[in-house]
Amino acid sequence: MQAHFWKFFHYGTVAGLHGIIPSDIAVFVEIQYLQAMFSGHGEGFEVRLRRCTAITYNE
């Protein structure tokens, strides 16, 4: 995955993480300014990472 993709989620909050490593995981990101650009209701975005072997989260 290209690193520049993540700039859209810079001001978001990781609200959930689901899955087992190594395998596929899902990261749920709540981000109001980006959600407002889409029609309809929503709470955030789910990003799926396939064949993930490691993940690190820093606040």
ROTIGU-291093 format. One record per atom (N, C-alpha, C): residue number from 1; residue in one letter; atom name; x, y, z. Coordinates in pm, whole numbers, plus 50000, padded with zeros to 5 digits. Example, Ala and Ser with C-alpha at 12.3 -4.5 7.8 and 13.67 -1.06 7.14 Angstrom:
# ROTIGU-291093
{k=1 | r=A | a=N | c1=51319 | c2=49431 | c3=50780}
{k=1 | r=A | a=CA | c1=51230 | c2=49550 | c3=50780}
{k=1 | r=A | a=C | c1=51320 | c2=49670 | c3=50780}
{k=2 | r=S | a=N | c1=51285 | c2=49775 | c3=50708}
{k=2 | r=S | a=CA | c1=51367 | c2=49894 | c3=50714}
{k=2 | r=S | a=C | c1=51290 | c2=50003 | c3=50787}
# end
This chain:
# ROTIGU-291093
{k=1 | r=M | a=N | c1=50084 | c2=49883 | c3=50000}
{k=1 | r=M | a=CA | c1=50000 | c2=50000 | c3=50000}
{k=1 | r=M | a=C | c1=50089 | c2=50124 | c3=50000}
{k=2 | r=Q | a=N | c1=50049 | c2=50224 | c3=49928}
{k=2 | r=Q | a=CA | c1=50121 | c2=50349 | c3=49921}
{k=2 | r=Q | a=C | c1=50103 | c2=50429 | c3=50050}
{k=3 | r=A | a=N | c1=50208 | c2=50486 | c3=50102}
{k=3 | r=A | a=CA | c1=50201 | c2=50561 | c3=50227}
{k=3 | r=A | a=C | c1=50114 | c2=50686 | c3=50214}
{k=4 | r=H | a=N | c1=50109 | c2=50748 | c3=50095}
{k=4 | r=H | a=CA | c1=50030 | c2=50871 | c3=50079}
{k=4 | r=H | a=C | c1=49880 | c2=50848 | c3=50099}
{k=5 | r=F | a=N | c1=49835 | c2=50726 | c3=50089}
{k=5 | r=F | a=CA | c1=49694 | c2=50693 | c3=50112}
{k=5 | r=F | a=C | c1=49651 | c2=50732 | c3=50253}
{k=6 | r=W | a=N | c1=49740 | c2=50713 | c3=50350}
{k=6 | r=W | a=CA | c1=49706 | c2=50735 | c3=50491}
{k=6 | r=W | a=C | c1=49690 | c2=50882 | c3=50526}
{k=7 | r=K | a=N | c1=49736 | c2=50976 | c3=50441}
{k=7 | r=K | a=CA | c1=49722 | c2=51117 | c3=50474}
{k=7 | r=K | a=C | c1=49576 | c2=51159 | c3=50488}
{k=8 | r=F | a=N | c1=49486 | c2=51088 | c3=50422}
{k=8 | r=F | a=CA | c1=49343 | c2=51121 | c3=50432}
{k=8 | r=F | a=C | c1=49287 | c2=51086 | c3=50570}
{k=9 | r=F | a=N | c1=49352 | c2=50999 | c3=50641}
{k=9 | r=F | a=CA | c1=49306 | c2=50956 | c3=50773}
{k=9 | r=F | a=C | c1=49384 | c2=51021 | c3=50886}
{k=10 | r=H | a=N | c1=49467 | c2=51119 | c3=50854}
{k=10 | r=H | a=CA | c1=49557 | c2=51181 | c3=50951}
{k=10 | r=H | a=C | c1=49483 | c2=51235 | c3=51074}
{k=11 | r=Y | a=N | c1=49370 | c2=51300 | c3=51055}
{k=11 | r=Y | a=CA | c1=49297 | c2=51361 | c3=51167}
{k=11 | r=Y | a=C | c1=49189 | c2=51268 | c3=51222}
{k=12 | r=G | a=N | c1=49192 | c2=51146 | c3=51183}
{k=12 | r=G | a=CA | c1=49093 | c2=51050 | c3=51230}
{k=12 | r=G | a=C | c1=49133 | c2=50984 | c3=51362}
{k=13 | r=T | a=N | c1=49039 | c2=50908 | c3=51415}
{k=13 | r=T | a=CA | c1=49060 | c2=50834 | c3=51539}
{k=13 | r=T | a=C | c1=49040 | c2=50686 | c3=51511}
{k=14 | r=V | a=N | c1=49135 | c2=50604 | c3=51549}
{k=14 | r=V | a=CA | c1=49118 | c2=50460 | c3=51535}
{k=14 | r=V | a=C | c1=49018 | c2=50418 | c3=51643}
{k=15 | r=A | a=N | c1=48901 | c2=50374 | c3=51600}
{k=15 | r=A | a=CA | c1=48794 | c2=50338 | c3=51692}
{k=15 | r=A | a=C | c1=48780 | c2=50188 | c3=51709}
{k=16 | r=G | a=N | c1=48845 | c2=50112 | c3=51624}
{k=16 | r=G | a=CA | c1=48836 | c2=49967 | c3=51636}
{k=16 | r=G | a=C | c1=48939 | c2=49897 | c3=51550}
{k=17 | r=L | a=N | c1=48975 | c2=49779 | c3=51594}
{k=17 | r=L | a=CA | c1=49071 | c2=49696 | c3=51523}
{k=17 | r=L | a=C | c1=49024 | c2=49553 | c3=51542}
{k=18 | r=H | a=N | c1=49007 | c2=49481 | c3=51430}
{k=18 | r=H | a=CA | c1=48953 | c2=49346 | c3=51437}
{k=18 | r=H | a=C | c1=49031 | c2=49254 | c3=51345}
{k=19 | r=G | a=N | c1=49062 | c2=49138 | c3=51393}
{k=19 | r=G | a=CA | c1=49131 | c2=49040 | c3=51311}
{k=19 | r=G | a=C | c1=49240 | c2=48969 | c3=51390}
{k=20 | r=I | a=N | c1=49310 | c2=48882 | c3=51322}
{k=20 | r=I | a=CA | c1=49417 | c2=48805 | c3=51383}
{k=20 | r=I | a=C | c1=49541 | c2=48819 | c3=51295}
{k=21 | r=I | a=N | c1=49654 | c2=48847 | c3=51357}
{k=21 | r=I | a=CA | c1=49780 | c2=48859 | c3=51284}
{k=21 | r=I | a=C | c1=49857 | c2=48729 | c3=51304}
{k=22 | r=P | a=N | c1=49910 | c2=48666 | c3=51204}
{k=22 | r=P | a=CA | c1=49913 | c2=48708 | c3=51064}
{k=22 | r=P | a=C | c1=49787 | c2=48664 | c3=50990}
{k=23 | r=S | a=N | c1=49725 | c2=48756 | c3=50926}
{k=23 | r=S | a=CA | c1=49608 | c2=48733 | c3=50842}
{k=23 | r=S | a=C | c1=49551 | c2=48868 | c3=50802}
{k=24 | r=D | a=N | c1=49421 | c2=48873 | c3=50780}
{k=24 | r=D | a=CA | c1=49355 | c2=48997 | c3=50742}
{k=24 | r=D | a=C | c1=49303 | c2=49067 | c3=50867}
{k=25 | r=I | a=N | c1=49319 | c2=49200 | c3=50871}
{k=25 | r=I | a=CA | c1=49263 | c2=49277 | c3=50981}
{k=25 | r=I | a=C | c1=49183 | c2=49394 | c3=50925}
{k=26 | r=A | a=N | c1=49092 | c2=49446 | c3=51007}
{k=26 | r=A | a=CA | c1=49012 | c2=49561 | c3=50970}
{k=26 | r=A | a=C | c1=49034 | c2=49670 | c3=51073}
{k=27 | r=V | a=N | c1=49059 | c2=49791 | c3=51025}
{k=27 | r=V | a=CA | c1=49079 | c2=49908 | c3=51112}
{k=27 | r=V | a=C | c1=48961 | c2=50001 | c3=51086}
{k=28 | r=F | a=N | c1=48887 | c2=50036 | c3=51192}
{k=28 | r=F | a=CA | c1=48776 | c2=50129 | c3=51179}
{k=28 | r=F | a=C | c1=48823 | c2=50266 | c3=51222}
{k=29 | r=V | a=N | c1=48811 | c2=50365 | c3=51131}
{k=29 | r=V | a=CA | c1=48859 | c2=50500 | c3=51155}
{k=29 | r=V | a=C | c1=48741 | c2=50596 | c3=51152}
{k=30 | r=E | a=N | c1=48724 | c2=50672 | c3=51262}
{k=30 | r=E | a=CA | c1=48622 | c2=50776 | c3=51267}
{k=30 | r=E | a=C | c1=48689 | c2=50908 | c3=51229}
{k=31 | r=I | a=N | c1=48633 | c2=50976 | c3=51128}
{k=31 | r=I | a=CA | c1=48690 | c2=51102 | c3=51083}
{k=31 | r=I | a=C | c1=48580 | c2=51187 | c3=51021}
{k=32 | r=Q | a=N | c1=48539 | c2=51289 | c3=51096}
{k=32 | r=Q | a=CA | c1=48422 | c2=51368 | c3=51059}
{k=32 | r=Q | a=C | c1=48439 | c2=51448 | c3=50931}
{k=33 | r=Y | a=N | c1=48553 | c2=51514 | c3=50911}
{k=33 | r=Y | a=CA | c1=48566 | c2=51601 | c3=50794}
{k=33 | r=Y | a=C | c1=48559 | c2=51521 | c3=50664}
{k=34 | r=L | a=N | c1=48614 | c2=51401 | c3=50663}
{k=34 | r=L | a=CA | c1=48611 | c2=51319 | c3=50543}
{k=34 | r=L | a=C | c1=48474 | c2=51256 | c3=50523}
{k=35 | r=Q | a=N | c1=48410 | c2=51214 | c3=50631}
{k=35 | r=Q | a=CA | c1=48276 | c2=51156 | c3=50623}
{k=35 | r=Q | a=C | c1=48176 | c2=51258 | c3=50567}
{k=36 | r=A | a=N | c1=48195 | c2=51385 | c3=50601}
{k=36 | r=A | a=CA | c1=48105 | c2=51491 | c3=50555}
{k=36 | r=A | a=C | c1=48109 | c2=51509 | c3=50403}
{k=37 | r=M | a=N | c1=48212 | c2=51461 | c3=50337}
{k=37 | r=M | a=CA | c1=48224 | c2=51473 | c3=50192}
{k=37 | r=M | a=C | c1=48140 | c2=51371 | c3=50116}
{k=38 | r=F | a=N | c1=48082 | c2=51274 | c3=50187}
{k=38 | r=F | a=CA | c1=48001 | c2=51169 | c3=50126}
{k=38 | r=F | a=C | c1=47854 | c2=51189 | c3=50163}
{k=39 | r=S | a=N | c1=47766 | c2=51155 | c3=50072}
{k=39 | r=S | a=CA | c1=47624 | c2=51166 | c3=50103}
{k=39 | r=S | a=C | c1=47581 | c2=51051 | c3=50192}
{k=40 | r=G | a=N | c1=47472 | c2=51070 | c3=50262}
{k=40 | r=G | a=CA | c1=47421 | c2=50965 | c3=50351}
{k=40 | r=G | a=C | c1=47484 | c2=50973 | c3=50488}
{k=41 | r=H | a=N | c1=47440 | c2=50882 | c3=50571}
{k=41 | r=H | a=CA | c1=47489 | c2=50879 | c3=50709}
{k=41 | r=H | a=C | c1=47601 | c2=50777 | c3=50721}
{k=42 | r=G | a=N | c1=47690 | c2=50804 | c3=50809}
{k=42 | r=G | a=CA | c1=47799 | c2=50712 | c3=50835}
{k=42 | r=G | a=C | c1=47874 | c2=50752 | c3=50960}
{k=43 | r=E | a=N | c1=47949 | c2=50661 | c3=51012}
{k=43 | r=E | a=CA | c1=48024 | c2=50687 | c3=51134}
{k=43 | r=E | a=C | c1=48174 | c2=50691 | c3=51110}
{k=44 | r=G | a=N | c1=48217 | c2=50638 | c3=50997}
{k=44 | r=G | a=CA | c1=48360 | c2=50635 | c3=50970}
{k=44 | r=G | a=C | c1=48391 | c2=50545 | c3=50852}
{k=45 | r=F | a=N | c1=48512 | c2=50495 | c3=50851}
{k=45 | r=F | a=CA | c1=48560 | c2=50414 | c3=50740}
{k=45 | r=F | a=C | c1=48625 | c2=50287 | c3=50793}
{k=46 | r=E | a=N | c1=48604 | c2=50179 | c3=50722}
{k=46 | r=E | a=CA | c1=48671 | c2=50054 | c3=50756}
{k=46 | r=E | a=C | c1=48777 | c2=50028 | c3=50651}
{k=47 | r=V | a=N | c1=48900 | c2=50016 | c3=50696}
{k=47 | r=V | a=CA | c1=49013 | c2=49989 | c3=50607}
{k=47 | r=V | a=C | c1=49056 | c2=49845 | c3=50632}
{k=48 | r=R | a=N | c1=49059 | c2=49765 | c3=50528}
{k=48 | r=R | a=CA | c1=49098 | c2=49625 | c3=50540}
{k=48 | r=R | a=C | c1=49242 | c2=49607 | c3=50494}
{k=49 | r=L | a=N | c1=49319 | c2=49543 | c3=50578}
{k=49 | r=L | a=CA | c1=49458 | c2=49514 | c3=50547}
{k=49 | r=L | a=C | c1=49471 | c2=49364 | c3=50527}
{k=50 | r=R | a=N | c1=49505 | c2=49322 | c3=50410}
{k=50 | r=R | a=CA | c1=49513 | c2=49180 | c3=50376}
{k=50 | r=R | a=C | c1=49655 | c2=49128 | c3=50394}
{k=51 | r=R | a=N | c1=49663 | c2=49005 | c3=50439}
{k=51 | r=R | a=CA | c1=49792 | c2=48938 | c3=50461}
{k=51 | r=R | a=C | c1=49884 | c2=49021 | c3=50550}
{k=52 | r=C | a=N | c1=49828 | c2=49081 | c3=50653}
{k=52 | r=C | a=CA | c1=49903 | c2=49164 | c3=50746}
{k=52 | r=C | a=C | c1=49988 | c2=49074 | c3=50836}
{k=53 | r=T | a=N | c1=50116 | c2=49106 | c3=50848}
{k=53 | r=T | a=CA | c1=50205 | c2=49025 | c3=50932}
{k=53 | r=T | a=C | c1=50243 | c2=49097 | c3=51061}
{k=54 | r=A | a=N | c1=50221 | c2=49228 | c3=51068}
{k=54 | r=A | a=CA | c1=50252 | c2=49304 | c3=51189}
{k=54 | r=A | a=C | c1=50181 | c2=49438 | c3=51182}
{k=55 | r=I | a=N | c1=50152 | c2=49495 | c3=51298}
{k=55 | r=I | a=CA | c1=50094 | c2=49628 | c3=51303}
{k=55 | r=I | a=C | c1=50146 | c2=49697 | c3=51429}
{k=56 | r=T | a=N | c1=50174 | c2=49827 | c3=51418}
{k=56 | r=T | a=CA | c1=50219 | c2=49907 | c3=51529}
{k=56 | r=T | a=C | c1=50130 | c2=50030 | c3=51536}
{k=57 | r=Y | a=N | c1=50087 | c2=50065 | c3=51655}
{k=57 | r=Y | a=CA | c1=50002 | c2=50183 | c3=51673}
{k=57 | r=Y | a=C | c1=50069 | c2=50276 | c3=51773}
{k=58 | r=N | a=N | c1=50087 | c2=50401 | c3=51732}
{k=58 | r=N | a=CA | c1=50145 | c2=50503 | c3=51820}
{k=58 | r=N | a=C | c1=50048 | c2=50619 | c3=51831}
{k=59 | r=E | a=N | c1=50026 | c2=50666 | c3=51953}
{k=59 | r=E | a=CA | c1=49939 | c2=50783 | c3=51971}
{k=59 | r=E | a=C | c1=50019 | c2=50909 | c3=51956}
# end
